[in-house]
Amino acid sequence: MFRSKRSVAYFAHDPSHRLLLAPDADDDDGEFTCDGCQVVGAGPRYTCGHPGCGFRLHEVCARRFPRTLKSIVHSKHRLKRRESAGSVGGRCEVCGEDVKGACYVCDAAACASATAVVVHPLCVRLPPVARGSAAAHPGGHDAWLVKKAPDGGAASTCAACGLSVDGPWRYRCGTCRVDVHPRCLVPALDQCRRGEASEVPMGKRCCLSTGREVIGCLNISYYYRGAI
């Protein structure tokens, strides 16, 4: 994880208000809603040092929020940060939940003419491969972040919560052949603590972006099409 700075500036907050790393950030597990992305998190956070302000940010939002970035969840174009989804509104491209605060948006003409691509700053950094807790995935195997193919059929059922996986992105366990909601396998609280997604060798990363979401390079004998 990156080394924490004692103070930072945030693009969507008063530049004269420096944000300070909470002195007990490493030990603070209490949940809070980030004033930047409006998503619940926990662990290290930055707070505004200006008297009476109370502005709080996930460490990830404070430290790892570049103007543009590339993400496996939208490999066609670079995503640009915004203070809010604004007129494009809508739900997060990954988790399917409403985007209420700072986010990443694709401004490319090809995407602007279709359904807007909007992503939470935490979701844009979900790790390509994750194992999660025993409660989220009893099998204990690695699960891969994949996108359902356009002709993937009906939504599957999340192996963790039992609800329908309606969004385009989900974690898929090739061993158990089950899907899990991204937030069920890697909760926002864990994303905040983790900081950065782990790197994956290019030979495996190909599985995340192919048109049919083929995961044959994992030595699994079937193709992912979204249905269990």
LINHU-V545737 format. One record per residue. N is the residue number from 1. RES is the residue in one letter. PSI is psi as a letter, one per 30 degrees, with the letter a starting at -180 (none if undefined). NEAR is the number of other C-alpha atoms within 10 Angstrom. Layout:
# LINHU-V545737
N/RES/PSI/NEAR + N/RES/PSI/NEAR
This chain:
# LINHU-V545737
1/M/k/9 + 2/F/l/10 + 3/R/k/6 + 4/S/k/11 + 5/K/l/13 + 6/R/e/12 + 7/S/k/17 + 8/V/l/18 + 9/A/k/17 + 10/Y/k/18 + 11/F/f/16 + 12/A/g/12 + 13/H/l/15 + 14/D/j/12 + 15/P/f/11 + 16/S/f/9 + 17/H/j/18 + 18/R/k/18 + 19/L/k/26 + 20/L/k/20 + 21/L/k/23 + 22/A/k/20 + 23/P/f/13 + 24/D/g/11 + 25/A/e/15 + 26/D/f/12 + 27/D/f/10 + 28/D/j/13 + 29/D/g/14 + 30/G/k/11 + 31/E/k/11 + 32/F/l/17 + 33/T/k/14 + 34/C/k/22 + 35/D/f/19 + 36/G/d/23 + 37/C/f/20 + 38/Q/g/18 + 39/V/k/22 + 40/V/k/15 + 41/G/a/24 + 42/A/l/22 + 43/G/a/22 + 44/P/k/24 + 45/R/l/26 + 46/Y/k/27 + 47/T/l/24 + 48/C/k/23 + 49/G/f/17 + 50/H/k/14 + 51/P/k/7 + 52/G/g/7 + 53/C/e/10 + 54/G/g/11 + 55/F/k/16 + 56/R/k/22 + 57/L/k/28 + 58/H/k/30 + 59/E/e/26 + 60/V/e/21 + 61/C/e/23 + 62/A/e/23 + 63/R/f/19 + 64/R/i/15 + 65/F/i/19 + 66/P/l/13 + 67/R/e/12 + 68/T/l/15 + 69/L/l/13 + 70/K/k/14 + 71/S/k/15 + 72/I/f/18 + 73/V/f/22 + 74/H/i/18 + 75/S/f/11 + 76/K/e/14 + 77/H/l/15 + 78/R/k/17 + 79/L/k/24 + 80/K/k/19 + 81/R/k/22 + 82/R/l/17 + 83/E/f/15 + 84/S/l/19 + 85/A/f/24 + 86/G/b/13 + 87/S/f/7 + 88/V/f/13 + 89/G/b/15 + 90/G/a/18 + 91/R/l/19 + 92/C/k/24 + 93/E/f/23 + 94/V/d/26 + 95/C/f/22 + 96/G/g/19 + 97/E/l/14 + 98/D/k/17 + 99/V/j/24 + 100/K/f/19 + 101/G/b/19 + 102/A/k/25 + 103/C/a/27 + 104/Y/k/29 + 105/V/k/27 + 106/C/k/20 + 107/D/g/16 + 108/A/k/15 + 109/A/e/8 + 110/A/e/12 + 111/C/e/14 + 112/A/f/13 + 113/S/f/9 + 114/A/a/8 + 115/T/k/11 + 116/A/k/21 + 117/V/j/23 + 118/V/k/29 + 119/V/k/30 + 120/H/k/27 + 121/P/f/23 + 122/L/e/25 + 123/C/e/22 + 124/V/f/23 + 125/R/g/20 + 126/L/k/25 + 127/P/k/19 + 128/P/e/20 + 129/V/k/21 + 130/A/l/21 + 131/R/e/18 + 132/G/a/18 + 133/S/l/14 + 134/A/e/12 + 135/A/e/13 + 136/A/e/20 + 137/H/i/22 + 138/P/f/13 + 139/G/f/15 + 140/G/g/16 + 141/H/l/16 + 142/D/k/15 + 143/A/k/25 + 144/W/k/25 + 145/L/j/24 + 146/V/l/29 + 147/K/k/26 + 148/K/k/20 + 149/A/l/18 + 150/P/e/11 + 151/D/h/10 + 152/G/f/15 + 153/G/a/12 + 154/A/l/13 + 155/A/k/17 + 156/S/a/20 + 157/T/k/18 + 158/C/k/23 + 159/A/f/23 + 160/A/e/18 + 161/C/f/14 + 162/G/f/11 + 163/L/l/13 + 164/S/k/15 + 165/V/j/22 + 166/D/f/16 + 167/G/l/19 + 168/P/f/18 + 169/W/k/22 + 170/R/l/27 + 171/Y/k/25 + 172/R/k/27 + 173/C/j/22 + 174/G/f/21 + 175/T/e/12 + 176/C/f/15 + 177/R/h/13 + 178/V/l/21 + 179/D/l/29 + 180/V/k/28 + 181/H/k/28 + 182/P/e/26 + 183/R/f/18 + 184/C/e/20 + 185/L/e/25 + 186/V/i/21 + 187/P/l/18 + 188/A/e/19 + 189/L/e/20 + 190/D/e/15 + 191/Q/e/22 + 192/C/e/21 + 193/R/e/19 + 194/R/e/19 + 195/G/d/20 + 196/E/k/16 + 197/A/k/15 + 198/S/l/13 + 199/E/k/10 + 200/V/k/12 + 201/P/k/7 + 202/M/e/8 + 203/G/f/9 + 204/K/f/15 + 205/R/f/17 + 206/C/f/16 + 207/C/f/22 + 208/L/f/20 + 209/S/f/17 + 210/T/l/13 + 211/G/e/11 + 212/R/g/19 + 213/E/h/18 + 214/V/k/19 + 215/I/h/21 + 216/G/f/15 + 217/C/f/12 + 218/L/g/12 + 219/N/h/8 + 220/I/k/12 + 221/S/g/10 + 222/Y/l/11 + 223/Y/k/12 + 224/Y/k/22 + 225/R/g/18 + 226/G/f/25 + 227/A/k/16 + 228/I/none/14
